[in-house]
Amino acid sequence: MGLGLGIAQHLIQLHGGTIEAHSEGIGQGATFIIKLPLV
């Protein structure tokens, strides 16, 4: 993960959430899934 994603992961985890990243391969882009608990 890059620095920005590392910071995002830390902030999301502080709020009790998770972040996932998926890619079909080089040049295919990426999908990021962020899950946070409902308040």
C-alpha positions in Angstrom: 0.0 0.0 0.0 1.1 3.6 -0.6 1.4 6.1 2.2 -2.1 7.5 1.5 -3.7 4.1 1.7 -1.7 3.4 4.9 -3.0 6.5 6.5 -6.6 5.7 5.3 -6.3 2.2 6.8 -5.2 3.5 10.1 -8.0 6.1 10.3 -10.6 3.5 9.3 -9.3 1.0 11.9 -9.5 3.7 14.6 -13.2 3.8 13.8 -13.6 0.0 14.0 -13.7 -0.5 10.3 -11.9 -2.3 7.6 -10.5 -1.6 4.1 -10.0 -4.1 1.3 -8.4 -3.6 -2.1 -8.9 -5.8 -5.2 -7.5 -5.6 -8.7 -7.9 -7.8 -11.8 -4.3 -7.1 -12.7 -1.8 -4.5 -14.0 -3.6 -1.7 -15.9 -7.0 -2.9 -14.8 -7.7 -0.4 -12.0 -8.6 -1.3 -8.5 -11.7 -1.5 -6.3 -11.5 -0.4 -2.6 -14.2 -1.5 -0.2 -14.4 0.4 3.1 -16.6 -1.0 5.9 -17.5 1.0 8.9 -19.9 0.1 11.8 -23.2 1.9 12.0 -23.6 4.3 14.9 
